[in-house]
Amino acid sequence: MRNFKTLEVWQLGMELTKSIYLQTAKLPQKEQFNLIAQLNKAAISIPSNIAEGCSRSSDRDFKRFLEIAMGSSFELETQLLLCKSLGYFQETESSISFENLDRLQRKLNAFIQKIK
């Protein structure tokens, strides 16, 4: 069993999730049950799956949860692109989110490759 709190990818996922929650609080109320819920769900899914994977006894199972976390990061990226195209986020907010997401995806991919 691994200590997920010490993993850089989990820490980055938590930071990204916090920033997404702060950003979605600024979205129009009409998006509460649609885009806001989807963004928050995709964001929290990333560190949650990393943490759950740490409880698994085999590297194969752990890797699978890391891959699920990667899938959630792509889902989040898609939703952020939609928010950007709808003009919901200011340019500086969206560029920071995309930079943080890209960094997390690169680190997560490298971690997955290391476990193979």
Secondary structure, DSSP 8 states (H G I E B T S, - for coil): ---GGG-HHHHHHHHHHHHHHHHHTTS-GGGIIIIIHHHHHHHHHHHHHHHHHHT-SSHHHHHHHHHHHHHHHHHHHHHHHHHHHHT-S-HHHHHHHHHHHHHHHHHHHHHHHHH-
